[in-house]
Amino acid sequence: MIRLLHDLRPPPGVVRVLAVSNLARTVANGFLLSVSVLFFIRAVGIDSERVGLGLTVAAVLAMLVSIPAGRLSDRLGSRNTSVLFGAAQGAAVCCYALTGGFTGFLVVVALSAMADAGGAAARGALIAEAVPAAERVRARAYLQSVINVGLAVGTLLGGLALAGDSGALYRWLLAGAGLLFTAAALLCLRLPRTKAPAAGAAGGPRRNVLRDGPFLAVSVLNAVLVLGTDALLTVALPIWITERTDAPVSIFAALVFVNTALCVLFQVRMSRGAEDVTGGARAMRRSGILLAVCCAVFALSAGQPAWVAAVCLVVGAVVHVCGEMLHSAGSWALSYELAPQDAHGQYQGMFNLAQRVGGAVTPILTTAVIIGWGAPGWLLFGALLLAGGLATPATARWAARTRDLPQPETPRATPAPATPEPPTATAPSAPAPASAAPTASAPASATAPAPVPAVSSAPGGATAAVGQRPDTVTA
């Protein structure tokens, strides 16, 4: 247990700064999740239908801004862009407290959602540029654990504020959330400044993610697996428990707690082995299998006695969170390793866009298929997730073949240094010392550079210099 808790502490440097920034940002998100909708309905007096419409418009605009924001990150540098979007979101959320009608509500929620989407793309690129390649997935795992803690704390504090049901209290809490967003953005200034990469690292034009068919295919498969992650737990499962099982409704709170606790405790460990394309694709495949299994287990809860249904739901929730953690690790690896070094911003934007689409479709799809069809709907939904997981490795290999990537196979070329021994063995057999000298020096000059390509093509080659930056941050 002590070792497990030790694993939860982010390493010093870049990751720890990002973890503190993420904690502030996600506590603020917890405030918004708990009080913002009720504030606009009860304190501002906007009809619930119009609130739903405004949030939908904001979500669509957030999707549209993801890729352009990523391109902006590639041009301005990911750190500065993260600060810019984070500060913009903080200002927009502070303006929540000043909203007096539907028009103002629509403007502030749209600006906040677009800033959040832009910040997500920039932060993804920031991790790619500031953290060595071999450590990116582990860094994201630390940050994901912090996200779960922050959301839990923010939601709890916001829930306590709801007991007061006061417009003034809502406004103070929303203003506090805006300040937390701003503080989270300014914390990124402690990170090393990232430079916009030169267009076309190899001398060619900068890539356009919308023309990268293999990466788009991987993004679509990732969106398929997103169907079985957060929204499945938070939207489909409570309705299923209420309408299709005899389990007590209160068990849903326990399932959410189990999900959050396991994510906090085990996300870092579950991410091990998913540091490259091969490991990431393997994690995605396992995720699809586990998510399909959890759907089958959830289906078994229908028509059972209350205690049997409860057991099925708890077991299904544990299997679900394991699949969810594997999906997170696999998606991080693929989104980073398949992106060109000079275009991490727009590639992160594309990947985030696909995830947002998957999250937006999940409530409609799950309620229609799972709640509408019952157990057969669970099985059909599980089959979709299984297909997405099983198709990912082949698609990822196809994507890897279409670009120049530091593949895990590169270390296999290192046996080349064993080849110098045959030439040196033949050198003494040469009768003329004068001719032997050139032949001895030729292999030496030929083999001396051999270690250089192996080092430069290693995954940490381009980021090794960047990997020193965490130490400078802590200093």
KOLVEX-524470 format. One record per residue (C-alpha): x, y, z. Coordinates in pm, 1 decimal, always signed. Example, Ala and Ser with C-alpha at 12.3 -4.5 7.8 and 13.67 -1.06 7.14 Angstrom:
residues 2
{east +1230.0&north -450.0&up +780.0}
{east +1367.0&north -106.0&up +714.0}
//
This chain:
residues 475
{east +0.0&north +0.0&up +0.0}
{east +286.4&north +237.1&up +84.1}
{east +442.4&north +171.7&up -255.2}
{east +105.8&north +225.8&up -423.5}
{east +64.7&north +563.1&up -252.7}
{east +425.2&north +651.3&up -340.8}
{east +344.5&north +583.8&up -707.0}
{east +69.6&north +846.2&up -690.2}
{east +316.4&north +1127.1&up -622.3}
{east +409.7&north +1297.8&up -950.6}
{east +783.8&north +1323.7&up -1018.4}
{east +940.3&north +1668.1&up -969.7}
{east +970.1&north +1906.1&up -1259.7}
{east +734.0&north +1941.5&up -1552.2}
{east +492.1&north +1667.7&up -1446.1}
{east +451.8&north +1804.0&up -1093.9}
{east +387.8&north +2156.6&up -1219.0}
{east +128.6&north +2023.2&up -1461.4}
{east -26.3&north +1814.6&up -1183.6}
{east -73.7&north +2119.0&up -958.9}
{east -214.9&north +2314.1&up -1252.8}
{east -450.9&north +2027.8&up -1335.3}
{east -565.4&north +2005.8&up -973.9}
{east -667.2&north +2372.8&up -971.4}
{east -835.1&north +2341.2&up -1310.3}
{east -1033.4&north +2027.3&up -1225.7}
{east -1149.6&north +2159.0&up -888.8}
{east -1288.7&north +2453.2&up -1086.1}
{east -1452.0&north +2208.2&up -1328.8}
{east -1608.8&north +2032.8&up -1030.9}
{east -1759.2&north +2364.8&up -922.6}
{east -1906.1&north +2414.4&up -1269.9}
{east -2048.1&north +2062.3&up -1290.2}
{east -2226.7&north +2097.1&up -960.3}
{east -2367.2&north +2450.7&up -966.6}
{east -2355.9&north +2614.2&up -1311.8}
{east -2673.4&north +2465.3&up -1460.1}
{east -2878.1&north +2527.7&up -1144.1}
{east -2737.4&north +2881.0&up -1126.7}
{east -2857.6&north +2967.1&up -1476.4}
{east -3199.5&north +2810.2&up -1414.2}
{east -3270.7&north +2920.2&up -1057.8}
{east -3070.3&north +3240.6&up -1009.8}
{east -3068.8&north +3387.7&up -1362.2}
{east -3414.7&north +3255.6&up -1452.7}
{east -3339.5&north +3092.7&up -1789.7}
{east -3571.2&north +2807.3&up -1894.5}
{east -3415.8&north +2461.4&up -1872.5}
{east -3483.8&north +2400.8&up -2244.2}
{east -3289.2&north +2712.9&up -2339.2}
{east -3008.6&north +2619.0&up -2102.9}
{east -2987.4&north +2280.6&up -2277.7}
{east -2986.2&north +2452.7&up -2616.2}
{east -2708.7&north +2690.0&up -2512.9}
{east -2492.4&north +2408.3&up -2378.4}
{east -2542.1&north +2212.4&up -2700.4}
{east -2438.1&north +2511.6&up -2913.0}
{east -2132.9&north +2559.3&up -2691.4}
{east -2037.0&north +2190.5&up -2728.1}
{east -2059.8&north +2211.5&up -3108.3}
{east -1844.7&north +2525.6&up -3118.3}
{east -1591.2&north +2356.0&up -2892.0}
{east -1563.1&north +2069.2&up -3139.4}
{east -1511.9&north +2307.9&up -3430.4}
{east -1233.6&north +2499.6&up -3256.3}
{east -1023.9&north +2195.8&up -3155.9}
{east -814.4&north +2161.4&up -3472.0}
{east -764.0&north +2536.1&up -3538.8}
{east -658.6&north +2578.2&up -3176.5}
{east -409.2&north +2295.3&up -3220.8}
{east -263.6&north +2467.6&up -3526.7}
{east -232.6&north +2788.3&up -3325.7}
{east -42.3&north +2591.3&up -3062.5}
{east +196.6&north +2464.1&up -3330.2}
{east +260.9&north +2821.5&up -3441.4}
{east +285.8&north +3005.4&up -3108.2}
{east +426.7&north +2728.2&up -2891.0}
{east +223.9&north +2500.5&up -2669.5}
{east +310.9&north +2662.1&up -2335.1}
{east +206.1&north +3013.7&up -2435.7}
{east -106.8&north +2883.0&up -2605.7}
{east -202.1&north +2684.7&up -2294.3}
{east -167.7&north +2997.8&up -2083.5}
{east -368.3&north +3202.5&up -2333.8}
{east -662.7&north +2962.5&up -2351.0}
{east -657.1&north +2892.4&up -1977.2}
{east -671.1&north +3261.5&up -1891.7}
{east -949.5&north +3312.4&up -2147.4}
{east -1151.7&north +3031.5&up -1987.7}
{east -1097.2&north +3182.9&up -1643.9}
{east -1224.2&north +3521.3&up -1762.0}
{east -1527.2&north +3363.7&up -1930.5}
{east -1620.5&north +3166.0&up -1619.0}
{east -1586.5&north +3475.5&up -1401.8}
{east -1838.5&north +3637.4&up -1635.6}
{east -2087.7&north +3359.2&up -1551.0}
{east -2156.1&north +3548.8&up -1230.2}
{east -2244.5&north +3863.1&up -1430.2}
{east -2490.2&north +3693.3&up -1665.9}
{east -2840.0&north +3841.8&up -1663.3}
{east -3019.7&north +3670.1&up -1952.9}
{east -3007.6&north +3411.5&up -2229.8}
{east -2787.0&north +3612.0&up -2467.8}
{east -2519.4&north +3669.1&up -2207.2}
{east -2545.8&north +3305.8&up -2098.5}
{east -2495.9&north +3183.8&up -2455.7}
{east -2191.6&north +3406.7&up -2506.6}
{east -2009.4&north +3309.8&up -2186.7}
{east -2072.8&north +2934.5&up -2209.0}
{east -1964.4&north +2932.2&up -2574.3}
{east -1643.9&north +3123.7&up -2498.9}
{east -1571.1&north +2897.9&up -2200.9}
{east -1627.6&north +2578.7&up -2401.0}
{east -1411.0&north +2696.4&up -2691.0}
{east -1132.7&north +2803.3&up -2455.3}
{east -1152.8&north +2464.9&up -2282.1}
{east -1123.0&north +2278.7&up -2614.3}
{east -833.1&north +2496.4&up -2726.8}
{east -659.6&north +2452.0&up -2394.4}
{east -697.5&north +2074.0&up -2412.3}
{east -523.0&north +2062.7&up -2751.2}
{east -245.2&north +2293.2&up -2632.6}
{east -190.2&north +2100.7&up -2308.3}
{east -165.0&north +1776.1&up -2500.4}
{east +100.7&north +1928.7&up -2723.7}
{east +275.9&north +2077.1&up -2418.4}
{east +320.2&north +1730.6&up -2268.8}
{east +453.8&north +1603.3&up -2600.9}
{east +711.3&north +1883.8&up -2619.4}
{east +814.6&north +1912.3&up -2254.4}
{east +823.0&north +1544.8&up -2150.4}
{east +1054.8&north +1279.1&up -2301.4}
{east +871.6&north +1043.4&up -2535.1}
{east +916.8&north +736.9&up -2315.2}
{east +758.7&north +917.0&up -2018.2}
{east +455.9&north +1082.6&up -2181.0}
{east +201.3&north +809.9&up -2110.0}
{east +315.0&north +780.5&up -1748.7}
{east +291.8&north +1159.8&up -1715.2}
{east -63.5&north +1154.9&up -1850.8}
{east -147.1&north +878.5&up -1603.7}
{east -32.6&north +1095.4&up -1312.7}
{east -236.5&north +1384.8&up -1447.5}
{east -543.4&north +1165.4&up -1492.4}
{east -523.1&north +1057.2&up -1128.0}
{east -506.6&north +1423.9&up -1027.3}
{east -805.2&north +1500.8&up -1251.1}
{east -1018.3&north +1246.3&up -1067.0}
{east -915.5&north +1389.4&up -730.0}
{east -983.1&north +1745.8&up -842.2}
{east -1325.5&north +1667.8&up -986.0}
{east -1423.4&north +1481.2&up -669.4}
{east -1315.0&north +1769.5&up -444.7}
{east -1476.9&north +2035.7&up -661.8}
{east -1803.0&north +1846.9&up -695.3}
{east -1816.3&north +1784.0&up -320.6}
{east -1757.9&north +2149.5&up -236.3}
{east -2008.7&north +2255.9&up -498.6}
{east -2262.8&north +2012.4&up -357.9}
{east -2220.0&north +2169.0&up -15.2}
{east -2286.7&north +2509.8&up -169.1}
{east -2608.1&north +2378.0&up -323.2}
{east -2749.3&north +2328.8&up +25.2}
{east -2758.2&north +2706.6&up +65.0}
{east -2941.7&north +2751.2&up -269.6}
{east -2844.1&north +3116.9&up -278.3}
{east -2782.7&north +3319.8&up -592.7}
{east -2509.4&north +3517.8&up -420.8}
{east -2337.7&north +3197.1&up -305.6}
{east -2354.6&north +3057.5&up -661.0}
{east -2195.2&north +3373.8&up -796.1}
{east -1910.0&north +3364.9&up -545.2}
{east -1844.2&north +3000.8&up -624.7}
{east -1843.0&north +3064.7&up -1001.1}
{east -1608.5&north +3361.2&up -955.9}
{east -1383.0&north +3134.3&up -750.9}
{east -1389.0&north +2877.1&up -1031.9}
{east -1283.1&north +3145.0&up -1279.2}
{east -991.7&north +3245.2&up -1057.5}
{east -885.1&north +2880.0&up -1026.9}
{east -884.6&north +2842.9&up -1405.7}
{east -670.5&north +3155.4&up -1432.7}
{east -431.2&north +3034.5&up -1162.9}
{east -399.8&north +2697.2&up -1335.2}
{east -307.2&north +2874.4&up -1658.3}
{east -50.8&north +3101.7&up -1495.8}
{east +116.3&north +2803.9&up -1326.7}
{east +218.1&north +2686.4&up -1674.2}
{east +449.8&north +2987.6&up -1693.4}
{east +677.6&north +2796.2&up -1456.4}
{east +737.4&north +2542.5&up -1732.3}
{east +1018.9&north +2576.2&up -1986.5}
{east +914.6&north +2785.2&up -2282.4}
{east +836.0&north +2569.4&up -2582.9}
{east +920.3&north +2689.0&up -2929.6}
{east +700.3&north +2648.5&up -3232.5}
{east +865.3&north +2374.0&up -3440.4}
{east +991.4&north +2461.3&up -3785.5}
{east +742.8&north +2378.0&up -4057.2}
{east +824.0&north +2042.0&up -4201.9}
{east +1100.3&north +1908.4&up -3985.1}
{east +1242.1&north +1726.0&up -4285.4}
{east +1225.0&north +2035.8&up -4505.2}
{east +879.4&north +1968.8&up -4644.1}
{east +549.6&north +2144.3&up -4575.6}
{east +375.2&north +2112.8&up -4242.2}
{east +132.2&north +1820.3&up -4221.3}
{east -243.9&north +1861.8&up -4232.2}
{east -412.1&north +1618.3&up -3995.1}
{east -732.5&north +1616.1&up -4200.4}
{east -536.5&north +1457.0&up -4487.5}
{east -377.6&north +1192.4&up -4268.7}
{east -611.3&north +899.9&up -4336.5}
{east -441.5&north +645.6&up -4107.3}
{east -444.2&north +883.0&up -3810.9}
{east -808.9&north +968.8&up -3876.9}
{east -889.7&north +597.3&up -3876.3}
{east -716.8&north +553.1&up -3539.6}
{east -908.2&north +856.0&up -3407.9}
{east -1240.0&north +706.2&up -3519.1}
{east -1163.1&north +375.5&up -3347.7}
{east -1069.0&north +568.0&up -3035.7}
{east -1405.5&north +746.9&up -3054.2}
{east -1576.7&north +406.8&up -3073.1}
{east -1410.2&north +299.4&up -2749.4}
{east -1499.2&north +635.3&up -2590.6}
{east -1861.0&north +520.6&up -2620.0}
{east -1790.2&north +272.0&up -2344.2}
{east -1609.3&north +499.3&up -2097.2}
{east -1738.8&north +797.2&up -1898.4}
{east -2084.5&north +853.7&up -2046.1}
{east -2169.7&north +485.1&up -2025.8}
{east -2117.6&north +500.3&up -1650.5}
{east -2272.3&north +840.4&up -1584.6}
{east -2566.8&north +835.0&up -1827.9}
{east -2669.5&north +482.6&up -1926.5}
{east -2601.9&north +300.7&up -1600.5}
{east -2818.3&north +511.6&up -1364.1}
{east -3112.2&north +487.5&up -1605.1}
{east -3055.8&north +113.4&up -1640.3}
{east -3048.8&north +65.6&up -1262.2}
{east -3368.3&north +264.8&up -1219.7}
{east -3573.5&north +118.0&up -1503.3}
{east -3439.4&north -231.5&up -1568.4}
{east -3313.0&north -372.4&up -1236.8}
{east -3435.2&north -425.8&up -881.0}
{east -3110.5&north -298.9&up -731.2}
{east -3139.9&north +4.2&up -499.8}
{east -3084.0&north +332.1&up -681.2}
{east -2835.4&north +435.4&up -413.9}
{east -2588.8&north +176.5&up -543.8}
{east -2504.9&north +411.2&up -830.1}
{east -2321.0&north +642.0&up -589.2}
{east -2112.2&north +344.5&up -475.9}
{east -2029.6&north +256.0&up -836.9}
{east -1912.3&north +611.6&up -907.3}
{east -1697.9&north +600.4&up -593.2}
{east -1544.2&north +267.1&up -699.2}
{east -1467.0&north +409.8&up -1042.2}
{east -1306.1&north +725.3&up -904.8}
{east -1105.6&north +547.1&up -634.7}
{east -965.9&north +282.5&up -869.6}
{east -874.0&north +543.9&up -1130.1}
{east -685.8&north +746.5&up -870.5}
{east -504.1&north +445.1&up -725.1}
{east -426.6&north +236.3&up -1032.2}
{east -417.2&north +457.9&up -1343.3}
{east -38.9&north +493.8&up -1326.1}
{east +15.3&north +118.9&up -1287.7}
{east -235.0&north +28.4&up -1557.3}
{east -49.4&north +255.7&up -1799.6}
{east +277.6&north +61.7&up -1780.3}
{east +372.2&north -106.3&up -2106.0}
{east +174.8&north +138.0&up -2320.6}
{east +457.4&north +378.8&up -2397.2}
{east +477.8&north +323.1&up -2775.2}
{east +254.9&north +236.6&up -3069.8}
{east +272.0&north -136.5&up -3008.2}
{east +197.2&north -107.8&up -2637.2}
{east -74.3&north +151.6&up -2691.6}
{east -252.0&north -60.0&up -2951.6}
{east -229.7&north -363.0&up -2722.0}
{east -386.6&north -161.2&up -2438.1}
{east -668.3&north -50.4&up -2670.6}
{east -737.4&north -408.7&up -2772.7}
{east -754.5&north -520.7&up -2410.2}
{east -974.6&north -223.6&up -2333.0}
{east -1224.3&north -324.2&up -2600.5}
{east -1235.3&north -678.4&up -2462.6}
{east -1290.9&north -564.3&up -2102.6}
{east -1554.1&north -306.9&up -2199.1}
{east -1740.9&north -575.3&up -2391.8}
{east -1722.3&north -808.3&up -2090.8}
{east -1857.7&north -539.5&up -1858.4}
{east -2153.1&north -486.4&up -2092.9}
{east -2236.1&north -856.5&up -2069.6}
{east -2209.2&north -845.6&up -1688.7}
{east -2433.1&north -539.1&up -1667.5}
{east -2687.8&north -718.9&up -1886.2}
{east -2703.8&north -1002.8&up -1633.2}
{east -2839.0&north -764.8&up -1368.1}
{east -3179.7&north -740.9&up -1537.2}
{east -3459.2&north -948.4&up -1384.4}
{east -3246.8&north -1068.2&up -1091.1}
{east -3310.5&north -1034.5&up -717.1}
{east -3183.7&north -709.9&up -573.9}
{east -2868.9&north -859.4&up -419.5}
{east -2778.0&north -1050.2&up -736.5}
{east -2832.9&north -739.0&up -946.4}
{east -2615.8&north -540.1&up -706.7}
{east -2332.8&north -794.0&up -730.1}
{east -2351.3&north -789.1&up -1111.0}
{east -2339.9&north -411.4&up -1113.3}
{east -2038.1&north -392.9&up -880.9}
{east -1846.3&north -659.6&up -1075.1}
{east -1935.0&north -491.1&up -1402.4}
{east -1819.5&north -154.0&up -1265.7}
{east -1479.9&north -296.8&up -1165.4}
{east -1431.1&north -455.8&up -1508.2}
{east -1547.4&north -131.3&up -1668.8}
{east -1295.8&north +87.7&up -1486.3}
{east -1012.0&north -149.5&up -1582.0}
{east -1112.0&north -117.4&up -1946.9}
{east -1143.8&north +257.9&up -1906.0}
{east -791.4&north +291.7&up -1762.9}
{east -643.7&north +77.2&up -2041.3}
{east -825.7&north +287.6&up -2298.2}
{east -682.3&north +606.3&up -2149.3}
{east -327.0&north +469.4&up -2159.1}
{east -360.2&north +333.6&up -2513.2}
{east -517.9&north +648.6&up -2652.7}
{east -244.4&north +867.6&up -2503.3}
{east +27.9&north +653.4&up -2658.3}
{east -128.3&north +649.3&up -3004.7}
{east -212.1&north +1019.0&up -3007.6}
{east +149.3&north +1109.9&up -2926.5}
{east +348.0&north +845.9&up -3110.9}
{east +154.9&north +875.9&up -3439.2}
{east +177.7&north +1255.1&up -3450.7}
{east +458.2&north +1432.3&up -3642.0}
{east +696.3&north +1620.3&up -3414.8}
{east +609.8&north +1952.0&up -3580.6}
{east +231.2&north +1915.1&up -3554.0}
{east +144.6&north +1784.3&up -3207.7}
{east -103.1&north +2067.1&up -3153.3}
{east -332.9&north +1997.1&up -3444.6}
{east -302.9&north +1619.1&up -3401.9}
{east -401.4&north +1649.9&up -3036.1}
{east -685.7&north +1874.2&up -3148.0}
{east -807.1&north +1609.5&up -3392.7}
{east -785.7&north +1334.2&up -3134.3}
{east -972.7&north +1546.6&up -2879.1}
{east -1235.7&north +1629.3&up -3140.5}
{east -1299.9&north +1260.1&up -3204.0}
{east -1327.6&north +1197.3&up -2831.0}
{east -1574.5&north +1483.2&up -2790.6}
{east -1787.7&north +1346.0&up -3072.0}
{east -1786.6&north +1002.8&up -2910.5}
{east -1884.0&north +1150.4&up -2575.0}
{east -2163.6&north +1354.1&up -2733.6}
{east -2309.7&north +1054.5&up -2917.8}
{east -2296.3&north +816.4&up -2621.2}
{east -2604.1&north +942.9&up -2428.5}
{east -2830.1&north +920.0&up -2733.4}
{east -2692.9&north +584.4&up -2846.9}
{east -2696.1&north +419.1&up -2506.0}
{east -3046.4&north +528.3&up -2414.3}
{east -3181.3&north +410.9&up -2751.2}
{east -2997.5&north +77.3&up -2766.5}
{east -2937.0&north -26.7&up -2406.3}
{east -3239.8&north +116.9&up -2230.6}
{east -3465.7&north +54.0&up -2528.9}
{east -3363.2&north -306.3&up -2604.7}
{east -3251.4&north -427.0&up -2264.3}
{east -3000.9&north -712.1&up -2239.2}
{east -2972.7&north -760.4&up -2619.1}
{east -2886.9&north -390.5&up -2641.3}
{east -2602.2&north -437.8&up -2392.9}
{east -2468.1&north -727.0&up -2599.0}
{east -2489.7&north -529.0&up -2923.1}
{east -2317.6&north -233.6&up -2761.5}
{east -2047.7&north -462.5&up -2623.3}
{east -1993.3&north -612.7&up -2968.1}
{east -1935.9&north -262.5&up -3106.7}
{east -1676.4&north -190.4&up -2838.8}
{east -1509.5&north -527.8&up -2894.8}
{east -1485.0&north -462.1&up -3267.7}
{east -1329.4&north -121.2&up -3205.3}
{east -1069.5&north -265.6&up -2970.9}
{east -977.0&north -559.2&up -3193.8}
{east -944.6&north -337.9&up -3502.0}
{east -707.8&north -89.1&up -3336.2}
{east -375.5&north -283.1&up -3350.3}
{east -390.6&north -343.2&up -3726.2}
{east -496.5&north +16.5&up -3788.2}
{east -218.5&north +147.3&up -3564.4}
{east +39.1&north -64.1&up -3750.4}
{east -88.8&north +77.7&up -4079.0}
{east -59.1&north +430.6&up -3941.9}
{east +294.0&north +361.8&up -3813.4}
{east +404.3&north +236.3&up -4155.3}
{east +295.0&north +560.2&up -4322.6}
{east +531.6&north +780.2&up -4123.4}
{east +890.0&north +785.4&up -4008.0}
{east +858.7&north +678.4&up -3646.6}
{east +1113.0&north +558.3&up -3393.8}
{east +986.2&north +201.9&up -3381.6}
{east +1061.3&north -46.5&up -3104.2}
{east +1242.6&north -256.1&up -3364.2}
{east +1528.9&north -5.7&up -3395.2}
{east +1728.7&north -153.9&up -3105.5}
{east +1744.7&north -478.7&up -3301.8}
{east +1982.6&north -304.6&up -3542.4}
{east +2236.2&north -264.7&up -3260.4}
{east +2393.1&north -610.0&up -3320.4}
{east +2574.8&north -428.9&up -3605.4}
{east +2870.0&north -352.0&up -3373.6}
{east +2936.7&north -727.8&up -3365.9}
{east +3040.4&north -706.3&up -3731.7}
{east +3371.3&north -526.4&up -3669.3}
{east +3525.2&north -841.6&up -3524.3}
{east +3550.2&north -1034.9&up -3853.4}
{east +3742.2&north -752.3&up -4028.5}
{east +3984.0&north -716.7&up -3735.3}
{east +4040.6&north -1090.5&up -3736.9}
{east +4134.7&north -1081.4&up -4105.2}
{east +4359.2&north -779.6&up -4066.6}
{east +4655.0&north -973.3&up -3921.6}
{east +4640.3&north -1223.4&up -4206.8}
{east +4723.6&north -951.6&up -4457.5}
{east +5091.6&north -992.0&up -4557.4}
{east +5164.3&north -624.3&up -4622.1}
{east +5139.0&north -392.4&up -4321.2}
{east +5090.6&north -92.7&up -4547.9}
{east +4782.4&north -242.1&up -4708.7}
{east +4660.4&north -377.4&up -4377.3}
{east +4652.2&north -35.1&up -4224.9}
{east +4396.5&north +104.2&up -4467.1}
{east +4180.0&north -205.8&up -4440.5}
{east +4194.2&north -188.1&up -4062.7}
{east +4106.5&north +178.3&up -4060.2}
{east +3827.0&north +139.8&up -4312.9}
{east +3612.3&north -84.5&up -4097.2}
{east +3682.7&north +137.8&up -3800.1}
{east +3561.1&north +444.1&up -3983.9}
{east +3266.0&north +255.0&up -4121.8}
{east +3161.9&north +107.6&up -3796.3}
{east +3229.8&north +408.3&up -3576.2}
{east +2916.6&north +596.0&up -3687.1}
{east +2703.7&north +281.8&up -3639.4}
{east +2600.7&north +369.3&up -3283.9}
{east +2501.4&north +721.1&up -3392.7}
{east +2193.1&north +627.7&up -3599.0}
{east +2081.7&north +396.2&up -3320.4}
{east +2090.6&north +683.3&up -3072.9}
{east +1934.3&north +944.2&up -3299.2}
{east +1648.5&north +716.8&up -3399.0}
{east +1563.6&north +616.2&up -3042.2}
{east +1230.2&north +741.9&up -2910.1}
{east +1400.1&north +991.1&up -2682.3}
{east +1629.8&north +1123.0&up -2954.9}
{east +1458.2&north +1451.8&up -3030.2}
{east +1326.1&north +1493.8&up -2679.1}
{east +1639.9&north +1403.9&up -2485.8}
{east +1739.3&north +1769.6&up -2468.3}
{east +1388.8&north +1857.6&up -2364.9}
{east +1406.3&north +1586.8&up -2103.3}
{east +1657.7&north +1800.0&up -1913.9}
{east +1407.8&north +2079.0&up -1870.1}
{east +1221.5&north +1929.6&up -1572.4}
{east +1538.9&north +1967.3&up -1367.4}
{east +1566.7&north +2331.2&up -1461.0}
{east +1208.2&north +2387.7&up -1353.3}
{east +1266.5&north +2246.8&up -1007.8}
{east +1577.1&north +2457.2&up -972.9}
//
